[in-house]
Amino acid sequence: MEQLQNAIAESKSHPSTRTTRPIVTGASVLAIKYKDGVMVMSDTLASYGSMARYKSVQRICKVNETTLIGASGEYSDFQYLKDLVEELTDEEFDEDDGASMSPKEIHSYLSRVMYNRRSKIDPLYNFVCVAGFKEGKSYLGALDYFGSTFEEDVFTSGYGMYIALPLIRKDWSADMDEKSAVALLEKCMTVLFYRDCRTINKYNIAKVTASGVEISKPYSLKTEWSYKRFQNPHIIE
Amino acid sequence: MDAYQKSRGGFTFDLCNRNKLLVEEKKLSVPKAFKTGTTIVGIVYKGGVVLGADTRATEGPIVCDKNCEKIHKISEKIWCCGAGTAADTENIELHRLSTGKEPRSYLTIPAPLLRYQGYVSAALVLGGVDTEGGHIYTVWPHGSTDRLPYATMGSGSLAAMAIFEANYKDDMDEKEAINLVDSAIQAGIWNDLGSGGNVDIMVIDKKTGPRMMRNYKKLNERTFHAPGLYKFPKGTTGIDNYIL
């Protein structure tokens, strides 16, 4: 009897610590391979349910000279992933033997982390892309909160899967130059801004190429609201 | 009885009680409704409106009709595309037939839907031309409507809407409008699993009236066909014996 009472008391002091639902979330991340490397774009919003709570959040981050990661979903889990990856790069720095992790290795590591968490029914609620360019080859890997991993030419998450992916599939080609790649991603993010409620018109665009990782400062895109039938639905013509 | 049926617009709910009892007491499962996972679109252009639809009808995960017609006639210059239960959207035509009147306005369509509180699972893109020009409306199963320059409905609506948002402009000519509708339906066909088959297009021009382009694009033609009739020349089968 005493044992049972102790067990109950203990379970009360150890509440459930698994993720039941995402609280602060990021919307879509888009990434495409192009001629010189990989380009990644996302908006800078972390939503608190339907509230646009944190409007200057960077959801794409540099891992090392050859890799960057971007994530949608629970923002705190993304911060945890960033910490894990930083541990890896710190270790690498300490070893100081000239070896550097490739994007594929980082993708593999994170895929093990995600899958193990899923197997404990305590997932990291993210949809991650790992983008890299090493030794002349682009790498773009996808991870989800079930622990599935894919390696693809294009990556979209969240509503981007339904809205941006059809647009990307139409216009993407492996040898796109930088200008077309930027134009394609910007077109997709504009449409996402029109149709996904949990977005704002403020974006980061990043690229990883032979010359390393570059993440832009936040910027906005032009939007079109002046169609005749938006201004006056009862127009007669 | 006839007049009563007429006023109900072709839908009867007599068997609802029986179905409820069958499910509750006899534990029988309701037969799956034959739905159209769909991409349907409508767009206003300079000369009128263009409607488009895919041609796949699904029963759960199975394609039961590869080339069904989703663009239905309401009146000469008012047509509608239907997503949702195929039988329900086809019955919108019955509405025209049962009321015996030419609908002058889009408002006559959502009225019965509102009455059935969403049980008639029809999501429509209504397009037409009248004295005030070309109009596109969306009608939702519960009876609400939107009036828009371009609209998409169905499971493939996000893919199609992405194409519209990226490429729509005011005052397009007929060719541009048809190409845009075709791209939008194709985005649904290739990217949405509930849509597929061919592209149907309906152009309703202010001056020349409706022009149906059934199977405007045939995108999923069968590669191999059975060789066809076998013709055996006389004498192929040897004759052993005659029995007279």
Interface residues (C-beta under 8 A of the other chain):
Chain A: Y159 Y162 I163 A164 L165 P166 L167 R169 K170 K187 C188 T190 V191 Y194 R195 Y227 K228 R229 F230 P233 H234 I235 I236 E237
Chain B: V44 E132 G133 R147 L148 P149 L158 A159 M161 A162 I163 E165 A166 Y168 D170 S183 A187 W190 N191
